[in-house]
Amino acid sequence: MKKIISLILALSILLSVCFIAQVNAEELYPPYTSSWKTFGDFKYIIKKNGKVKIKKYVGTAKTVKIPSEIEGKEVYSIGSEAFIKGKSWADEMKNTTLEKVVIPDTVYSIKDSAFYNCVNLKTVIFGKNVKIIRSNAFSGCVNLKNVTLGKNIEEMGVCVFSGCKNLTKLKIPPKVRIFWFSIISDTGIKSIHLGKNVGTAHSYCFNEFSKNSLEKITVSKKNKDYSSKDGILYNKKKTKLRLCPVNLKKKKLKLPSSVKIINDEAFWGNKNLKKIILPNKLDTIRPNAFSHCKNLREITIPKNISITYFNAFSDCKKLTNFKILSKKAKIEERIFEGCGFKKINVTHKIVEGFQACEKLRKITILPDVKSIAKRQFFDCPKLKTVTIPKTVKKIGHQAFGFRYKKIGFGGDVLKVKGFTIKGQKNSAAQKYAKKYGFKFVKIK
């Protein structure tokens, strides 16, 4: 349940920052108002500072040069949704004519979604004095290929270039202080460099909710807050691993010995890693840190781990070999949900950990186990027989022997056909079998 809540919250956060509410655009940004003035194909207003803000472009030209002056006053900003076409979000608001835009040196800021869904836009030439590019400014420009950002840009909002599938190169200006990895969501960008001034890099949910091509992250050696090694993003002292690109070109990875924390979703969806060697100093593995690593086959949780949060290795379909060396670790629920185990040894260290392991056929419950948590082996349809030792005094609700009609969360709950429990007379095993109507075989 925690995984589902986490995913819902994370998706809500990403949607709130990456996409504009699908409401009638005329209610929020009408095509023109009586207070707007006209200059050629541009609608504009004069701000209190005596400078011009472009509110709307109403033309159909392939190449548009934003004027540097109107009425003898400099054009200072390009307004929200200035180049969006269509009457409502139901029309998808696509601008299909614009192919190239030239932004003059007078422009200081480009507002939210200014060029959103300009689907044929290929080239943007930025003026040297642009300092602010707001959220979604070029989002959905699927044919955008050529972008040279001005050196004076200091602020870039979330998802600025998200969905620009043909954008393969982007140099982040050196003055940018806050970098959102969602800027390059669903693009073809393979490498990103963080300059010396980046003090905050937001990576949360980037791997989880975006289709990205990222292979490598590098950081300026002069940066005071971040560093990189082997294409992976760390804090400066390399005590916290922040983000590993999903397309990192490595099959085996040994993390620096200094790492103590692995961040939320840090390795989510990695396509190539088969083995990751965790350092002995590692203390915490955050939620979903290794979820959906497509080729991860083995992992050893080191002896100094104090907590491994929920879903840490969930849905690693090829993960078949794990060891837990830590004796003090708190292993939260669903840590190995949906993994590829065929057989496992169960210790007291894991609570509610193996749901939806569809290949699991055999478990050996070790003598240190005193209780089996609710749904610890729920939705493992190939697990047909379980032997419960006398040390187990408590078995939680639907711990095993139950499955969903289809593998995965939700749907009708069914019993596993032919499920059998082996255990001693009058034991927790017999009580569980009787409670749910499973076949019970008495052992000595």
N, C-alpha and C positions, 0 to 999 in steps of 0.2 A: 504493500500500500504506500509506503514511504517513497518508493520509486515512482509510482504513478503521480503522487502529489508533487514530487520534485520535478518531474517532466512537465506537468501542467503549469507549474509556476514558472519554470524556465522558458517554456514556449510562450507563455503570456508576456514575459519580460521581453523576449526577442521580437515578438509580433508588435509589441507596443512601441519599440524603438525602430524597427525596420520597415514597418508598413503603415500607411496612412489609413485611417478609418474609412471604410467604404460607404460613404454617404454621398448624397447629391452634392456635387462640387459647386453648383450654382448657389447653394445656401451658404457655403463658406467663402468661396472665391468667385464671385460673379464675373462674367466676361468683361464687364466694364460698369462703372458707376458714374453718376453725374459729376462727381468731383475729380474724376480722372481726365487728364488731358491727352491729346493725340499728337504724335510726331511720326509721320509715315505709318509704318505698321506697328508702332509701339504705343501702348497706353502707359501713362506715367503720372506720378505725383511729385510735387516739390515738398520736401521735408522741412521741418522747422530750422534745420541747420543750413537751409538754402541750397541743398543738393538734391539731385534727381534720383528717384527710385523707379526702375522699370517694373510695372505691375503686370503687363501682359503683352505678349507678341501675338499679333493676329494674322500675320502674313503666312505665305507658303513657300518661301524661298529655300533653296537647298543650302546656300551659304549665307549666314547672317553675321554681320559685323555690328556688334553693339556700339552705338554712338558714344563718344567720350563726352560730348556736350549736347545739351538741349536747352534752348533759350539762353545760351551763354553761361549755363550752370553745369557743373561737371556731373556725370552719371556716376553715382556712388554705390548703388547696389542693384541686384537683380532679385526681384521679389519671389515669394513662395509660389510655386506652380505656374511661373510666368510663361513657360513654353508648352504647358499641357494643353491638349486639344480634347474635344468631346464635351458633351453636356452633363454626363454623370459617370460615376464609377462603373455603371453597368456597360458603358461603351468602352471600358478599359483605358480610356484617356490616352490613347496612343497618338503621338505626333509622328506621322509617317513621311514627312517631307524634309525635315531638317537633316543635313548631312555634315555640316561643318559650322562651328561657331567660333568667332574671334572676340575675346573679351578685352577691352581696353585697359590701359594702366590706371585709369581713374577709379575703376571698380574696386571697392574695399571688401564687399561681402556678397556671397551667393546664398540665397535663402533656401529653406527646406523645399525639396522636390522641384526645384526650379526647372530642371530638364528631365524630370521623371518620365520614363517610358517614351523617350525620343528614340524610337526603335531603329532608325536608320542613321542616327548620329555616329560618325566614324572618327571625327577629329575635333579636339577642343584645344584652343590656344589661349592660355591664361595670361592676363596682364601681370606685370611684375609686382603690382601693389595689392593683389588679392591677399587678404589675411585670414578670411573666414569662409569656410564652405560648410553649410549646414547639412543636417541629416537628409539622406535620400536624394541629394542634389542631382545625381546622375544615375540613380538606381533604375534598373530596367532598360538601360541603353545597350541592348544586346549586341549591337554591331560596333560599339565603341572600341577602337584599337589604339589610337594615338593620343596619349595624354602626357603633357609635360607641365608639371605643377610648378608654379612660381616659387622662388626661394624664400619669399617673405610670408608664406602661409604659416599661420600659427595654430589654427584651430580647424579640425575636421570632425564633423558629426558622425553619428553611427550610420552604417550602411551607405556611405557616400557613393560607392561604385558597385554595390551589391547587384548581382544579376547581369553584370556586364561580361557575358560569357566569352567574348573575344578579346578581352583585355588581358594581356599576358605579362606586361611590364608596368611597374609603378615605382617611382622613386619618391619616398617620403621626404618632404622638405626638412632641412635641419632644425628649423625653429618650432616644429610641431611638438607640443608638450604632452598632449593626451592622444593616445592611439587606440582606436577600436578595431579589433581584428575583423569585426563585421563589415568594415569598409570594403574588404575584398571577398566577402561571401559570394559564392556562386560565380567566381571569375576564373580565368585561366592563369592567374598569377602563381608562379612557382616559388618565388623567392621574395622576401621582404626584409628591409634593413631599417632598424630603429636607430635614429640619430642620437646625438649626445644630450639633447634637451628633453627627450621623452621621459616623463616622470611617472606616468600612469599608463599601463597597457592593459586594456580590458579584453580578456580572452574567454570569459564565461560563456558557455554554450556555443562557441564558434565551431568547434569540431562536431558537436552534437547535432546542431540544427542547420548546418550549411553544407552545400556541396562545394568543396574547395579543392584546389589543385596544389596547395602549398606543400613544398618539399623542404624548405630551408628558411630558418630565421637567423639573421645576423644582427649584432648590436655594436654600436660604436664603443671603442675601448674607453672613451671619455665619458660615457654615460654613467651617472652616479647611482642609478637604481637597478639596472638590468645588465645581464651578460648572456652570452650564448656559448654553447659548445656542441659540436657535432650537429649543428643546425637546430638545436633545441633551446628554448627560452627559459632562463633562470633569473632569480633575483641576483643582485650584484655579488653576494658572497657564495652563491650556489648552494644555499641551504634549502631553498624552495624551488622545485621544478614547476614552472608555470604552464608551459605548452609545448607539446611535441607535434609537429606537422603530421597530418594523416598520411602523407605520401613520402615520409622520410625514407631515403634510399638505404636502409640498413635492415639486415635480417637478425643480427645479434647486437645488443646494446648493453654496455656496462655503464651504469650511472656513476657520477663522481662520488667519492667517499664522503663528501661534505653534505650531501642531500639528506635532510631530515623530514621534509614534507613533500608529498606529491599532490598537486592541486586537483580540484574538481575537474572532471572530463579532460585531464591533461593529455591522455593518450587515446581518447575516444575515437573509435573507428580506424585506428592505424591499419594500413593495408599490408605492410611488409614484415614487421617485426615478428620473429618466431620465438626468440628468447630474450628476456630482459633480466639482467643481474642487478638486484637491488642492493644498496650499500648497507653495511652493518649498523650505521648510525640512524638509519631510517626509523622515524617514530610514528608517522601518521600517513595513511593513504586515504585521501578524501573521497567523497561519493562519486561513483561512476568513473574513477580515475582511468581504468583500463577497459571500460565497457566496449563491446563490439570490436575488439582487436581481432581482425579477421583471421590472422595466421598464428596468433600466439599459442604456443604449444606447452610451455612449461614455465613455472614460476615458483620461487622459494621466498616465503615471507620470513625475513630475518629475525634474529632473537631479540632485538631491541624495540620491535614494534609494540606500541601501547594501544593503538586503535586502528582498525580498518573499517571504514564506513560502508554503509549499504551499497549494494550493486557494484562494488569495486572492480569485479572481474565478470560481471554479468554478460551473457550472450557472446562469450569467447568460444565459438563453436568448435574450435580445434584444440582448446585447452584440455589436456588429458592427464597432465602430470603436475602435481603441486605438493609442496612441503610447507609445514608451519613450524618454524624453529622456536618461535616465541612461546614462553610459558605464561606470560602475563597479558598477552594480547586480548583485547576486547574485539571480537569479530562480530560485526553487526549483520542483520538479516540480509538474505538474498545475495550474499557475497559472490556465490558461484551460480547464480540463477541462469539457466539456459546454456550452460557449458557442455563440453563434449565428452565428459567422463563416461567410461563404460563400467569401471569398478573403482571403489574408493574405500579407504579406511576412515571411519568416523571417530573423531575425538571430541572431548568436552569443549574444545576451543571454538567450535563453530556452532552458532545458534541460527536455526532457520536459514540454512545456506544453499540448498541444492534444488530449489524448485525448477520445474520445466527442463530438467536434464533428460532430454528425450532418448539419449543413447544409454543411459545408466541401466545396467542389468544386475549388478551385484554390489552390496555394501557389507563391510565387516565392521561391526560395532565393537570398539575396544573397551576393555574393562573399566577405564576411567570415566566412562559415560554414565551419568546418573539420571539424566532426563533427556527426552527428545522433544524438541519444541514443536509447536503447532505448525503444520504444513512444511516441515523441514524437507520432506521428499515428495511434496505435492506435485502432481502433474509430471510424474516420471513413469510413463505408461509401460516401459519394458521391464521395470522392476517388479517381478512377480512373487518373489519369496524373500522374507526378511527373518533373520534369526536374532532374537533379543536376549542378551545375557541377563542374569539375575541382578546385576548391579543397577540396571535401569529400573527406577521406582516410579517414573512418571512419563507418560506419553501424551503429547498435546493433540489438540483437535485436528483431525485429518492429516496426521503426520506423514502417513504413507497409505497407499492403497486407493488413492483418489486421483482423479484427473479431470481436466476440462474436456469437453467434447472435441475441441480442437486445441492443439498445443498453443500455449500463449495465454495471456491474461484475459479473463472474461468468458462468458458463455455458461452453458449448463455443466454442473458438476456430476461426474459419473464415477462408479467404482471401477477399479482396474479388474478386468475379467480374470478369474482364476487366482486372485491374490491370496497368498498363504502366509501365516505368521507361525514361527516356531519359537517355543519358549517353555519355561517351567510352569508347572501347575500352580494356580492361584497367584501368578505373577502379574505385573503390569501388562505384559504381552497378552496373557489370556483375557484379562479384563478389556483390553482394547479390541481384541478380536470379537469378543462377545458383544460389546457395545455397538460395533458397526456391522456385525454379521459376517465376518471373514472366517475362512477355514483356519482352525488352530491345530497344530501338531505339537504334542507334548514331547519334550526332550529331558534328558537327565542333567 
